[in-house]
Amino acid sequence: MTKVAGNLIVTRMEKPMKLYFRILRMKNARSLSKEVLAPFSEKVLKEVKEIAETQRKRIIPTVSKI
């Protein structure tokens, strides 16, 4: 999947709830980004994490069947 993606952004999480992201590949972009701390509150990050966990449980099994 990563080889065919036009845009590729990676993230990592540090405790206590600090999200960092980095752009590895972006269509029509000249350069890659340095790692950036996402400016979201801990509350927002917890909400996003909860949604992501729910979606992973539903989407990964579906994609695995393909």
C-alpha positions as CSV (number, residue, x, y, z in Angstrom):
1,M,0.0,0.0,0.0
2,T,2.7,2.5,0.9
3,K,4.4,2.1,-2.5
4,V,1.2,3.2,-4.4
5,A,0.1,5.9,-2.0
6,G,0.5,9.4,-3.5
7,N,0.7,10.9,0.0
8,L,2.3,9.2,3.0
9,I,2.2,10.7,6.5
10,V,3.5,8.8,9.5
11,T,2.7,9.4,13.1
12,R,3.9,8.4,16.5
13,M,2.6,9.0,20.0
14,E,4.6,9.8,23.1
15,K,3.3,9.7,26.7
16,P,1.5,11.7,28.0
17,M,-0.6,12.0,24.8
18,K,1.7,13.9,22.5
19,L,1.2,13.2,18.8
20,Y,4.0,13.8,16.3
21,F,3.7,13.5,12.5
22,R,6.0,13.6,9.5
23,I,5.3,13.7,5.8
24,L,7.3,11.1,4.0
25,R,5.8,11.6,0.5
26,M,3.4,14.2,-0.9
27,K,2.3,14.5,-4.5
28,N,3.8,17.6,-6.1
29,A,5.8,18.5,-3.0
30,R,9.4,19.6,-3.2
31,S,10.6,18.4,0.1
32,L,9.8,16.2,3.0
33,S,8.7,17.6,6.4
34,K,10.5,17.5,9.6
35,E,8.7,15.8,12.5
36,V,6.1,18.1,14.0
37,L,4.2,18.1,17.3
38,A,0.5,18.2,16.5
39,P,-1.2,21.0,18.4
40,F,-4.1,19.0,19.8
41,S,-5.2,18.8,23.4
42,E,-5.1,15.5,25.3
43,K,-8.9,15.4,25.2
44,V,-9.0,15.7,21.4
45,L,-6.3,13.0,21.0
46,K,-8.2,10.6,23.3
47,E,-11.3,11.1,21.2
48,V,-9.4,10.5,18.0
49,K,-7.8,7.4,19.4
50,E,-11.1,6.0,20.4
51,I,-12.5,6.5,16.9
52,A,-9.4,5.0,15.4
53,E,-9.6,1.9,17.6
54,T,-13.3,1.4,16.6
55,Q,-12.5,1.8,12.9
56,R,-9.5,-0.6,13.0
57,K,-11.6,-3.4,14.5
58,R,-14.1,-3.0,11.6
59,I,-11.9,-2.1,8.6
60,I,-8.8,-4.4,9.1
61,P,-10.8,-7.6,9.0
62,T,-12.6,-6.4,5.8
63,V,-9.4,-5.4,4.0
64,S,-7.8,-8.7,5.1
65,K,-10.5,-10.6,3.2
66,I,-9.6,-8.9,-0.1
